Amino acid sequence: MISLNIEKTLGFISREKVFAYEPLVKEAQNALEKGTGKGNDFLGWLHLPSSITQEHLEDIKATAQVLRENCEVVIVAGIGGSYLGARAVIEALSNSFTWLQDKKSAPSIIYAGHNIGEDYLYELTHFLQDKKFGVINISKSGTTTETALAFRILKKQCEDQRGKEMAQKVIVAITDASKGAARVTADKEGYKSFIIPDNVGGRFSVLTPVGLLPIAVAGFNIDKLVAGAREAEKACGADVPFAENPAAIYAATRNELYKSGKKIEILVNFNPKLHYVSEWWKQLYGESEGKENKGIFPAAVDFSTDLHSMGQWIQEGERTIFETVISVEKTNHTVLVPSDEANLDGLNFLAGKRVDEVNKMAELGTQLAHVDGGVPNMRLCIADLSEQTIGELLYFFEVACGISGYLLGVNPFNQPGVEAYKKNMFALLNKPGYEEESKAIQSRL
Ligand SMILES: O=P(O)(O)OC[C@H]1O[C@](O)(CO)[C@@H](O)[C@@H]1O
Protein backbone atom coordinates (compact mmCIF):
# COMPACT_ATOMS: atom_id res chain seq x y z
CA MET A 1 0.00 0.00 0.00
CA ILE A 2 0.94 3.63 -0.50
CA SER A 3 3.13 5.18 2.15
CA LEU A 4 3.56 8.86 2.90
CA ASN A 5 6.60 10.42 4.50
CA ILE A 6 6.31 14.02 5.74
CA GLU A 7 9.67 14.18 7.58
CA LYS A 8 11.06 16.69 5.10
CA THR A 9 8.29 19.19 5.74
CA LEU A 10 9.05 19.32 9.42
CA GLY A 11 11.79 21.93 9.24
CA PHE A 12 9.07 24.26 7.96
CA ILE A 13 6.00 23.24 9.93
CA SER A 14 5.86 21.29 13.16
CA ARG A 15 4.63 17.73 13.65
CA GLU A 16 2.50 19.05 16.53
CA LYS A 17 0.69 21.44 14.23
CA VAL A 18 0.04 18.69 11.69
CA PHE A 19 -1.24 16.38 14.41
CA ALA A 20 -3.39 19.18 15.79
CA TYR A 21 -5.54 18.65 12.69
CA GLU A 22 -6.67 15.27 13.99
CA PRO A 23 -10.08 16.44 15.32
CA LEU A 24 -10.71 18.56 12.22
CA VAL A 25 -9.85 15.65 9.96
CA LYS A 26 -12.20 13.45 12.01
CA GLU A 27 -14.93 16.03 11.49
CA ALA A 28 -14.25 16.12 7.75
CA GLN A 29 -14.27 12.31 7.56
CA ASN A 30 -17.56 12.18 9.48
CA ALA A 31 -19.08 14.75 7.15
CA LEU A 32 -18.02 12.63 4.17
CA GLU A 33 -19.25 9.39 5.72
CA LYS A 34 -22.54 10.77 6.96
CA GLY A 35 -23.09 13.10 4.02
CA THR A 36 -23.52 16.16 6.22
CA GLY A 37 -20.96 18.46 4.57
CA LYS A 38 -21.03 20.81 1.60
CA GLY A 39 -21.69 19.18 -1.77
CA ASN A 40 -23.11 16.07 -0.08
CA ASP A 41 -25.04 15.08 -3.20
CA PHE A 42 -21.70 14.25 -4.85
CA LEU A 43 -20.31 11.60 -2.54
CA GLY A 44 -20.91 8.56 -4.72
CA TRP A 45 -17.15 8.12 -5.24
CA LEU A 46 -16.45 7.60 -1.52
CA HIS A 47 -17.36 3.93 -1.35
CA LEU A 48 -17.36 3.30 -5.06
CA PRO A 49 -14.45 0.81 -5.08
CA SER A 50 -16.10 -1.52 -2.57
CA SER A 51 -19.50 -1.22 -4.18
CA ILE A 52 -18.58 -1.97 -7.81
CA THR A 53 -20.10 -5.34 -8.66
CA GLN A 54 -18.36 -8.04 -10.67
CA GLU A 55 -21.36 -8.00 -13.00
CA HIS A 56 -20.73 -4.33 -13.79
CA LEU A 57 -17.06 -5.01 -14.44
CA GLU A 58 -17.96 -7.92 -16.76
CA ASP A 59 -20.36 -5.67 -18.68
CA ILE A 60 -17.58 -3.11 -19.18
CA LYS A 61 -15.13 -5.84 -20.22
CA ALA A 62 -17.60 -7.31 -22.71
CA THR A 63 -18.12 -3.88 -24.30
CA ALA A 64 -14.36 -3.34 -24.36
CA GLN A 65 -14.03 -6.66 -26.18
CA VAL A 66 -16.44 -5.53 -28.91
CA LEU A 67 -14.31 -2.43 -29.49
CA ARG A 68 -11.09 -4.44 -29.34
CA GLU A 69 -12.38 -6.88 -31.95
CA ASN A 70 -13.71 -4.26 -34.34
CA CYS A 71 -11.29 -1.34 -34.06
CA GLU A 72 -7.65 -0.56 -34.74
CA VAL A 73 -8.08 2.82 -33.10
CA VAL A 74 -10.50 3.98 -30.43
CA ILE A 75 -11.08 7.68 -29.85
CA VAL A 76 -11.87 8.65 -26.28
CA ALA A 77 -13.85 11.88 -26.63
CA GLY A 78 -14.07 13.78 -23.35
CA ILE A 79 -12.59 16.67 -21.41
CA GLY A 80 -11.47 17.18 -17.80
CA GLY A 81 -12.70 14.35 -15.62
CA SER A 82 -14.21 12.73 -18.66
CA TYR A 83 -10.80 11.81 -20.10
CA LEU A 84 -7.98 12.55 -17.66
CA GLY A 85 -8.48 9.51 -15.43
CA ALA A 86 -8.46 7.09 -18.34
CA ARG A 87 -5.44 8.79 -19.86
CA ALA A 88 -3.59 8.84 -16.53
CA VAL A 89 -3.98 5.09 -16.09
CA ILE A 90 -3.39 4.14 -19.71
CA GLU A 91 -0.21 6.21 -20.00
CA ALA A 92 1.10 5.02 -16.64
CA LEU A 93 0.75 1.40 -17.69
CA SER A 94 1.50 1.49 -21.42
CA ASN A 95 4.78 0.76 -23.11
CA SER A 96 6.03 4.22 -24.10
CA PHE A 97 6.59 3.13 -27.70
CA THR A 98 3.58 0.95 -28.47
CA TRP A 99 2.10 3.73 -30.56
CA LEU A 100 5.06 3.41 -32.95
CA GLN A 101 4.83 -0.35 -33.30
CA ASP A 102 2.99 -1.90 -36.24
CA LYS A 103 1.83 -5.04 -34.44
CA LYS A 104 -0.44 -4.07 -31.59
CA SER A 105 -2.23 -6.24 -29.08
CA ALA A 106 -4.89 -3.60 -28.40
CA PRO A 107 -6.44 -0.73 -30.32
CA SER A 108 -4.48 2.51 -30.15
CA ILE A 109 -6.23 4.99 -27.89
CA ILE A 110 -6.42 8.56 -29.12
CA TYR A 111 -8.00 11.45 -27.24
CA ALA A 112 -10.28 14.14 -28.66
CA GLY A 113 -12.89 16.54 -27.41
CA HIS A 114 -10.42 18.01 -24.91
CA ASN A 115 -9.50 21.01 -27.04
CA ILE A 116 -10.94 23.10 -29.86
CA GLY A 117 -7.90 22.87 -32.10
CA GLU A 118 -8.99 22.92 -35.72
CA ASP A 119 -5.64 21.58 -36.90
CA TYR A 120 -5.84 18.85 -34.27
CA LEU A 121 -9.22 17.74 -35.59
CA TYR A 122 -8.11 18.05 -39.20
CA GLU A 123 -5.06 15.90 -38.56
CA LEU A 124 -7.06 13.40 -36.50
CA THR A 125 -9.78 12.94 -39.10
CA HIS A 126 -7.14 12.55 -41.81
CA PHE A 127 -5.26 9.97 -39.78
CA LEU A 128 -8.51 8.06 -39.28
CA GLN A 129 -9.38 8.02 -42.99
CA ASP A 130 -8.05 4.50 -43.57
CA LYS A 131 -8.53 3.20 -40.03
CA LYS A 132 -11.17 0.96 -38.53
CA PHE A 133 -12.03 3.23 -35.67
CA GLY A 134 -14.56 3.48 -32.87
CA VAL A 135 -15.51 6.24 -30.45
CA ILE A 136 -16.21 6.35 -26.73
CA ASN A 137 -18.17 9.55 -26.22
CA ILE A 138 -17.85 10.62 -22.59
CA SER A 139 -19.68 13.56 -21.10
CA LYS A 140 -21.52 13.63 -17.80
CA SER A 141 -23.56 16.70 -18.69
CA GLY A 142 -23.76 15.56 -22.28
CA THR A 143 -23.53 19.18 -23.38
CA THR A 144 -19.85 20.12 -23.13
CA THR A 145 -19.00 22.04 -26.29
CA GLU A 146 -15.47 20.74 -26.83
CA THR A 147 -16.58 17.12 -26.63
CA ALA A 148 -19.87 17.54 -28.50
CA LEU A 149 -18.08 19.28 -31.37
CA ALA A 150 -15.47 16.55 -31.74
CA PHE A 151 -18.11 13.84 -31.42
CA ARG A 152 -20.30 15.39 -34.12
CA ILE A 153 -17.34 15.23 -36.53
CA LEU A 154 -16.23 11.74 -35.50
CA LYS A 155 -19.74 10.27 -35.55
CA LYS A 156 -20.29 11.44 -39.11
CA GLN A 157 -16.90 10.14 -40.23
CA CYS A 158 -17.45 6.79 -38.53
CA GLU A 159 -20.87 6.36 -40.17
CA ASP A 160 -19.59 7.49 -43.59
CA GLN A 161 -16.53 5.29 -43.41
CA ARG A 162 -17.76 2.18 -41.63
CA GLY A 163 -21.50 2.25 -42.36
CA LYS A 164 -24.35 2.99 -40.01
CA GLU A 165 -24.59 -0.56 -38.68
CA MET A 166 -20.92 -0.89 -37.75
CA ALA A 167 -20.89 2.66 -36.36
CA GLN A 168 -23.70 1.70 -34.03
CA LYS A 169 -21.55 -1.17 -32.78
CA VAL A 170 -18.32 0.76 -32.26
CA ILE A 171 -19.70 3.96 -30.78
CA VAL A 172 -20.30 3.81 -27.05
CA ALA A 173 -21.74 6.60 -24.92
CA ILE A 174 -20.94 7.24 -21.26
CA THR A 175 -23.21 9.93 -19.92
CA ASP A 176 -26.11 10.86 -17.67
CA ALA A 177 -29.01 8.42 -17.25
CA SER A 178 -31.56 10.76 -18.80
CA LYS A 179 -30.28 14.32 -19.40
CA GLY A 180 -28.15 15.90 -22.11
CA ALA A 181 -27.56 15.66 -25.83
CA ALA A 182 -25.17 12.70 -25.51
CA ARG A 183 -27.97 10.66 -23.87
CA VAL A 184 -30.52 11.70 -26.50
CA THR A 185 -28.16 10.71 -29.32
CA ALA A 186 -27.17 7.42 -27.69
CA ASP A 187 -30.81 6.40 -27.19
CA LYS A 188 -31.87 7.49 -30.65
CA GLU A 189 -28.96 5.77 -32.41
CA GLY A 190 -29.12 2.67 -30.21
CA TYR A 191 -25.54 2.90 -28.95
CA LYS A 192 -24.37 0.78 -26.07
CA SER A 193 -24.27 3.20 -23.18
CA PHE A 194 -23.11 3.41 -19.59
CA ILE A 195 -24.44 5.75 -16.94
CA ILE A 196 -22.31 8.13 -14.90
CA PRO A 197 -24.02 8.12 -11.51
CA ASP A 198 -25.58 11.46 -10.55
CA ASN A 199 -23.63 11.53 -7.31
CA VAL A 200 -20.18 11.11 -8.88
CA GLY A 201 -18.63 14.32 -10.24
CA GLY A 202 -16.45 14.22 -13.36
CA ARG A 203 -13.12 14.54 -11.59
CA PHE A 204 -14.03 11.69 -9.20
CA SER A 205 -15.29 9.40 -11.97
CA VAL A 206 -12.21 7.41 -12.99
CA LEU A 207 -13.56 4.25 -11.33
CA THR A 208 -16.87 4.45 -13.19
CA PRO A 209 -17.12 3.39 -16.87
CA VAL A 210 -15.68 6.85 -17.68
CA GLY A 211 -12.25 5.51 -16.78
CA LEU A 212 -12.79 1.79 -16.72
CA LEU A 213 -14.05 1.30 -20.29
CA PRO A 214 -11.15 3.05 -22.09
CA ILE A 215 -8.69 1.37 -19.70
CA ALA A 216 -10.16 -2.06 -20.50
CA VAL A 217 -10.11 -1.31 -24.25
CA ALA A 218 -6.42 -0.45 -23.92
CA GLY A 219 -5.86 -3.94 -22.52
CA PHE A 220 -5.42 -3.27 -18.83
CA ASN A 221 -6.88 -5.25 -15.99
CA ILE A 222 -9.71 -3.26 -14.46
CA ASP A 223 -10.35 -5.91 -11.79
CA LYS A 224 -6.87 -5.24 -10.42
CA LEU A 225 -7.29 -1.48 -10.70
CA VAL A 226 -10.48 -1.65 -8.67
CA ALA A 227 -8.82 -4.07 -6.22
CA GLY A 228 -6.08 -1.47 -5.65
CA ALA A 229 -8.68 1.23 -5.06
CA ARG A 230 -10.45 -1.08 -2.59
CA GLU A 231 -7.19 -1.51 -0.67
CA ALA A 232 -6.84 2.25 -0.48
CA GLU A 233 -10.47 2.62 0.57
CA LYS A 234 -9.61 0.44 3.56
CA ALA A 235 -6.23 2.01 4.32
CA CYS A 236 -7.61 5.56 4.08
CA GLY A 237 -10.94 4.83 5.78
CA ALA A 238 -12.47 7.00 8.49
CA ASP A 239 -11.89 4.21 11.01
CA VAL A 240 -8.11 4.20 10.48
CA PRO A 241 -6.29 6.20 13.19
CA PHE A 242 -5.01 9.60 12.05
CA ALA A 243 -1.34 8.71 12.45
CA GLU A 244 -1.71 5.62 10.25
CA ASN A 245 -3.97 7.13 7.62
CA PRO A 246 -1.96 8.50 4.67
CA ALA A 247 -4.91 10.46 3.26
CA ALA A 248 -5.54 12.15 6.61
CA ILE A 249 -1.85 13.06 7.04
CA TYR A 250 -1.57 14.32 3.46
CA ALA A 251 -4.67 16.51 3.81
CA ALA A 252 -3.51 17.90 7.17
CA THR A 253 0.08 18.54 6.07
CA ARG A 254 -0.82 20.36 2.85
CA ASN A 255 -3.33 22.55 4.71
CA GLU A 256 -0.77 23.41 7.36
CA LEU A 257 1.82 24.22 4.68
CA TYR A 258 -0.76 26.41 2.94
CA LYS A 259 -1.42 28.27 6.18
CA SER A 260 2.30 28.83 6.59
CA GLY A 261 2.44 30.64 3.22
CA LYS A 262 3.15 27.77 0.85
CA LYS A 263 0.48 28.55 -1.73
CA ILE A 264 1.64 26.24 -4.52
CA GLU A 265 1.94 22.47 -4.42
CA ILE A 266 4.08 20.90 -7.08
CA LEU A 267 3.41 17.24 -7.73
CA VAL A 268 6.69 15.69 -8.76
CA ASN A 269 7.40 12.43 -10.52
CA PHE A 270 10.64 10.82 -11.63
CA ASN A 271 8.93 8.64 -14.20
CA PRO A 272 7.65 10.07 -17.49
CA LYS A 273 4.75 7.62 -17.46
CA LEU A 274 3.21 9.53 -14.58
CA HIS A 275 2.76 12.77 -16.50
CA TYR A 276 -0.98 12.28 -16.92
CA VAL A 277 -1.47 11.17 -13.33
CA SER A 278 -0.30 14.69 -12.54
CA GLU A 279 -2.69 16.18 -15.08
CA TRP A 280 -5.55 14.23 -13.50
CA TRP A 281 -4.41 15.31 -10.01
CA LYS A 282 -4.29 18.96 -11.12
CA GLN A 283 -7.95 18.89 -12.13
CA LEU A 284 -8.93 16.96 -9.00
CA TYR A 285 -7.36 19.45 -6.62
CA GLY A 286 -7.70 22.60 -8.72
CA GLU A 287 -11.43 22.27 -9.36
CA SER A 288 -12.09 21.01 -5.85
CA GLU A 289 -10.21 23.62 -3.84
CA GLY A 290 -9.73 26.71 -5.97
CA LYS A 291 -12.73 28.77 -4.95
CA GLU A 292 -13.86 31.58 -2.63
CA ASN A 293 -10.50 33.22 -3.41
CA LYS A 294 -8.56 30.48 -1.72
CA GLY A 295 -6.94 27.12 -2.41
CA ILE A 296 -3.47 25.73 -3.06
CA PHE A 297 -2.45 26.13 -6.72
CA PRO A 298 -1.74 22.62 -8.02
CA ALA A 299 1.26 22.49 -10.35
CA ALA A 300 3.27 19.54 -11.63
CA VAL A 301 6.68 18.71 -13.03
CA ASP A 302 8.29 15.65 -14.59
CA PHE A 303 11.80 15.12 -13.22
CA SER A 304 14.56 14.86 -14.06
CA THR A 305 13.37 16.40 -17.39
CA ASP A 306 12.05 19.56 -15.75
CA LEU A 307 15.05 19.92 -13.44
CA HIS A 308 16.60 21.36 -16.58
CA SER A 309 13.82 23.88 -17.04
CA MET A 310 11.87 24.52 -13.83
CA GLY A 311 14.63 23.30 -11.50
CA GLN A 312 16.19 26.73 -11.15
CA TRP A 313 12.89 28.34 -10.12
CA ILE A 314 12.11 25.60 -7.67
CA GLN A 315 15.57 25.79 -6.10
CA GLU A 316 15.83 29.57 -5.80
CA GLY A 317 12.59 31.30 -6.81
CA GLU A 318 9.90 32.72 -4.55
CA ARG A 319 9.54 30.52 -1.46
CA THR A 320 5.81 29.89 -1.74
CA ILE A 321 6.01 26.29 -2.91
CA PHE A 322 6.11 22.81 -1.53
CA GLU A 323 6.58 19.52 -3.34
CA THR A 324 4.85 16.16 -3.15
CA VAL A 325 7.04 13.55 -4.78
CA ILE A 326 5.52 10.35 -6.15
CA SER A 327 8.26 7.79 -5.82
CA VAL A 328 7.98 4.46 -7.62
CA GLU A 329 9.98 1.86 -5.72
CA LYS A 330 10.56 -0.78 -8.41
CA THR A 331 10.82 -0.50 -12.17
CA ASN A 332 9.22 -3.16 -14.37
CA HIS A 333 12.40 -3.71 -16.42
CA THR A 334 16.16 -3.68 -15.95
CA VAL A 335 18.72 -1.70 -17.93
CA LEU A 336 22.35 -1.76 -16.82
CA VAL A 337 24.88 0.93 -17.66
CA PRO A 338 27.49 -0.71 -19.91
CA SER A 339 31.21 -0.46 -19.27
CA ASP A 340 33.21 1.34 -21.94
CA GLU A 341 36.93 0.84 -22.33
CA ALA A 342 37.68 4.33 -23.63
CA ASN A 343 35.39 5.92 -21.02
CA LEU A 344 35.30 9.11 -23.09
CA ASP A 345 32.13 10.26 -21.33
CA GLY A 346 33.63 9.52 -17.89
CA LEU A 347 30.65 7.40 -16.93
CA ASN A 348 32.49 4.20 -16.01
CA PHE A 349 31.82 4.95 -12.34
CA LEU A 350 28.25 3.94 -13.17
CA ALA A 351 29.13 0.80 -15.14
CA GLY A 352 27.14 -2.23 -14.00
CA LYS A 353 24.62 -0.11 -12.12
CA ARG A 354 20.90 -0.03 -12.86
CA VAL A 355 19.63 3.10 -14.60
CA ASP A 356 17.03 3.25 -11.83
CA GLU A 357 19.80 3.57 -9.25
CA VAL A 358 20.91 6.73 -11.02
CA ASN A 359 17.29 7.92 -11.10
CA LYS A 360 16.83 7.20 -7.39
CA MET A 361 19.96 9.16 -6.52
CA ALA A 362 18.67 12.03 -8.69
CA GLU A 363 15.45 11.83 -6.68
CA LEU A 364 17.18 11.81 -3.31
CA GLY A 365 19.68 14.48 -4.32
CA THR A 366 16.87 16.70 -5.59
CA GLN A 367 14.82 16.27 -2.47
CA LEU A 368 17.75 17.23 -0.23
CA ALA A 369 18.67 20.19 -2.45
CA HIS A 370 15.12 21.50 -2.55
CA VAL A 371 14.69 21.17 1.21
CA ASP A 372 17.98 23.06 1.63
CA GLY A 373 16.60 25.66 -0.75
CA GLY A 374 13.48 26.18 1.38
CA VAL A 375 11.01 23.84 -0.28
CA PRO A 376 9.16 21.46 2.07
CA ASN A 377 8.92 17.96 0.60
CA MET A 378 6.50 15.12 1.06
CA ARG A 379 7.24 11.69 -0.38
CA LEU A 380 4.50 9.36 -1.54
CA CYS A 381 5.75 5.84 -2.27
CA ILE A 382 4.10 3.27 -4.49
CA ALA A 383 5.58 -0.18 -5.01
CA ASP A 384 5.65 -0.15 -8.82
CA LEU A 385 3.58 0.90 -11.81
CA SER A 386 0.76 -1.62 -12.05
CA GLU A 387 -3.02 -1.63 -12.11
CA GLN A 388 -3.05 -2.36 -8.38
CA THR A 389 -0.80 0.51 -7.32
CA ILE A 390 -2.34 3.05 -9.68
CA GLY A 391 -5.76 2.08 -8.31
CA GLU A 392 -4.43 2.72 -4.80
CA LEU A 393 -2.93 6.05 -5.79
CA LEU A 394 -6.08 7.37 -7.49
CA TYR A 395 -8.38 6.55 -4.62
CA PHE A 396 -5.87 7.89 -2.08
CA PHE A 397 -5.83 11.25 -3.86
CA GLU A 398 -9.64 11.33 -4.12
CA VAL A 399 -10.33 10.74 -0.46
CA ALA A 400 -7.51 13.06 0.62
CA CYS A 401 -9.04 15.71 -1.64
CA GLY A 402 -12.45 15.39 0.01
CA ILE A 403 -10.89 15.75 3.46
CA SER A 404 -8.59 18.56 2.38
CA GLY A 405 -11.41 20.58 0.79
CA TYR A 406 -13.45 20.37 3.97
CA LEU A 407 -10.40 21.41 6.04
CA LEU A 408 -10.11 24.44 3.78
CA GLY A 409 -13.79 25.20 4.33
CA VAL A 410 -14.93 25.03 0.71
CA ASN A 411 -17.34 22.78 -1.16
CA PRO A 412 -14.87 20.43 -2.85
CA PHE A 413 -17.53 18.96 -5.13
CA ASN A 414 -18.73 21.91 -7.21
CA GLN A 415 -17.01 24.00 -9.88
CA PRO A 416 -19.06 27.17 -10.36
CA GLY A 417 -16.08 29.10 -11.72
CA VAL A 418 -15.87 26.98 -14.85
CA GLU A 419 -19.09 28.50 -16.20
CA ALA A 420 -17.67 32.02 -16.67
CA TYR A 421 -15.70 31.28 -19.84
CA LYS A 422 -18.52 29.18 -21.27
CA LYS A 423 -21.01 32.02 -20.83
CA ASN A 424 -18.74 34.46 -22.64
CA MET A 425 -17.92 31.99 -25.40
CA PHE A 426 -21.61 31.29 -26.05
CA ALA A 427 -22.39 35.02 -26.01
CA LEU A 428 -19.59 35.69 -28.49
CA LEU A 429 -20.81 32.84 -30.73
CA ASN A 430 -24.43 34.11 -30.57
CA LYS A 431 -25.79 30.88 -29.14
CA PRO A 432 -29.60 30.98 -29.04
CA GLY A 433 -30.71 31.91 -25.54
CA TYR A 434 -27.67 34.19 -24.98
CA GLU A 435 -29.07 37.28 -26.76
CA GLU A 436 -28.72 39.58 -23.74
CA GLU A 437 -25.23 38.35 -22.93
CA SER A 438 -24.25 38.74 -26.60
CA LYS A 439 -25.29 42.38 -26.62
CA ALA A 440 -23.51 43.05 -23.33
CA ILE A 441 -20.29 41.39 -24.40
CA GLN A 442 -20.24 43.06 -27.82
CA SER A 443 -20.38 46.43 -26.07
CA ARG A 444 -17.17 45.56 -24.22
CA LEU A 445 -15.16 44.76 -27.34
O1 LIG B 1 -18.37 15.32 -18.47
P1 LIG B 1 -18.72 16.70 -18.89
O2 LIG B 1 -20.08 17.12 -18.41
O3 LIG B 1 -18.58 16.87 -20.37
O4 LIG B 1 -17.72 17.70 -18.20
C1 LIG B 1 -16.35 17.64 -18.45
C2 LIG B 1 -15.61 18.48 -17.47
O5 LIG B 1 -16.08 19.82 -17.52
C3 LIG B 1 -16.28 20.31 -16.21
O6 LIG B 1 -17.63 20.27 -15.92
C4 LIG B 1 -15.82 21.73 -16.09
O7 LIG B 1 -14.50 21.85 -16.44
C5 LIG B 1 -15.49 19.35 -15.34
O8 LIG B 1 -15.90 19.38 -14.01
C6 LIG B 1 -15.75 18.07 -16.03
O9 LIG B 1 -14.85 17.06 -15.66
The ligand as an SDF file (V2000), in Angstrom:
LIG
                    3D

 16 16  0  0  0  0  0  0  0  0999 V2000
  -18.3720   15.3220  -18.4750 O   0  0  0  0  0  0  0  0  0  0  0  0
  -18.7220   16.6980  -18.8860 P   0  0  0  0  0  0  0  0  0  0  0  0
  -20.0810   17.1150  -18.4090 O   0  0  0  0  0  0  0  0  0  0  0  0
  -18.5850   16.8710  -20.3710 O   0  0  0  0  0  0  0  0  0  0  0  0
  -17.7220   17.6960  -18.1990 O   0  0  0  0  0  0  0  0  0  0  0  0
  -16.3500   17.6390  -18.4480 C   0  0  0  0  0  0  0  0  0  0  0  0
  -15.6060   18.4830  -17.4710 C   0  0  0  0  0  0  0  0  0  0  0  0
  -16.0800   19.8150  -17.5180 O   0  0  0  0  0  0  0  0  0  0  0  0
  -16.2780   20.3120  -16.2100 C   0  0  0  0  0  0  0  0  0  0  0  0
  -17.6340   20.2720  -15.9200 O   0  0  0  0  0  0  0  0  0  0  0  0
  -15.8230   21.7340  -16.0870 C   0  0  0  0  0  0  0  0  0  0  0  0
  -14.4980   21.8480  -16.4370 O   0  0  0  0  0  0  0  0  0  0  0  0
  -15.4920   19.3530  -15.3370 C   0  0  0  0  0  0  0  0  0  0  0  0
  -15.8960   19.3820  -14.0130 O   0  0  0  0  0  0  0  0  0  0  0  0
  -15.7480   18.0670  -16.0320 C   0  0  0  0  0  0  0  0  0  0  0  0
  -14.8460   17.0580  -15.6630 O   0  0  0  0  0  0  0  0  0  0  0  0
  1  2  2  0
  2  3  1  0
  2  4  1  0
  2  5  1  0
  5  6  1  0
  6  7  1  0
  7  8  1  0
  7 15  1  0
  8  9  1  0
  9 10  1  0
  9 11  1  0
  9 13  1  0
 11 12  1  0
 13 14  1  0
 13 15  1  0
 15 16  1  0
M  END
$$$$
